[in-house]
Amino acid sequence: SPLDEPSGLPVIVILEPRAHLDLGDLDDETAGELGRMPVRVEPAVHSVPGVARVHVGRWGEGSAHLHWWFLARPFGFAQLRSSFAEIWDSILPPLPHDAWQENLALVASELARHGGVVSTSGL
């Protein structure tokens, strides 16, 4: 799922299971299925024009709900390397809404083209 509003990065996507689980709560089958999903999401986010790298982070303080964040770092922003992309995202001016919507549509299209991320086991 994307954020509710544009932010300073070209696109941010969050992957989370539908059930309130954390990494330690996953059984082997669910962990295997969930493990394939970032492999689909990362290249979909990276397909957005101007994205140099996709940073993947796990945040979710205060709840037992696994959240994997996919943050698109644009070309030419060396200061956004590593975990700084998350920090700078709130400092940079938000992307224009139409550009943000185009980026999200491209990510969704790429995911659909490669089987999406929807599972049959309730993730």
N, C-alpha and C positions, 0 to 999 in steps of 0.2 A: 504494500500500500504506500502511496506517496504521502508527503506532508499535506496539510490542509491548505496551505498558502505557499506561494513562491518564497524561496530563500535566496541567499547570496550565491549558492552553487548552482550549476546548470540543472542538476536533478539530484534528489535524495529519495531512495526507496527503502522501505522497511519490510523485512521478511519476518513473519512471526507465525507460530502455530496457532490454530484456532483455540485449542485447549490451553488452559493456564498451566504451562509446563516450563521447566527450566532444563538446561542441558543434563543435569544429573537425574532428571525424572524420565528421560526418554528410554523406552525399551529398544532393543536392537533393531527391530523392523522399522520403527518410527525414526530412529536415528539415521538409519541407512537411507530412508526416503527423504528426510529433511536434508541430509548431507548432499544429495544431488541437486537440490534447489538452488543453492548459491552458485553452482556451476552454470546454471541457466540465467540467473539474475545478473551476475557480473558482466558477461558479454553484452547483455541487453542494455545495461546502463552505459557501458563503454561505447555502444554504437551511436550515442548522441554526438553530433558534430562538435569538435573542439574539446573533447574530453581526453586528457592525457593519461589519467589513471583513475581507477575506482578503488577507493579505500573501503574496507569492510571492517566494521566494528561491532562489538556486542555491548549494548547498554540495556538497562532495565532495572535500575535501582529501585528498591522499595516494593517490588512485586515479583512473584514467581511466574513471570511471563517472559519467555525468550524473545528478544528483539535483536535481529541482525540488521545493521544499518549499512547501506551502500551509498557512499558519498562520491559524487563525480567531481574530480579535481580538473579544472580547465588547464589547457596548455598555457605556459608563460607565467604561472604563479608558483614559483619555487617555494615561496613562503608558506604554501598550503600543503607541503609534503608531510607525510605521516599523519599523526593525530592533529596537526594544526588545521587541517581542512574542517574539522568539526568546530574548532574554536573560531576560525575566521568566518565561518558560515553566518554567524549571527552579527558580524561586524560589517560585512560587505552589503552593499545595497541589494535589495531583492531583485531578482530577474523580472522583466516585464511579464505580466500574466499570460499574454499570448505565446511568448517564447517558452515559458514554463509548460504550458499546455501542450505545445508541439513536442517538447522533449519527452513528456510523459506519454504522449501518444506513440512516439517512436519506440520507447521502452516496451509499452504494451504490445505493439505490433511485433517486435522482435521476440518477445516471450511467446506470443501466440504461434509464431512461425516455427518455434522450436519446442512445441509441446506445452508451453505454459509452466506454471508452478502449482497448479491445483492438483491435489492428491485425492486418492479414494479412501484414505484411512482417517480422514477428519483433521488433518493438519491445517 
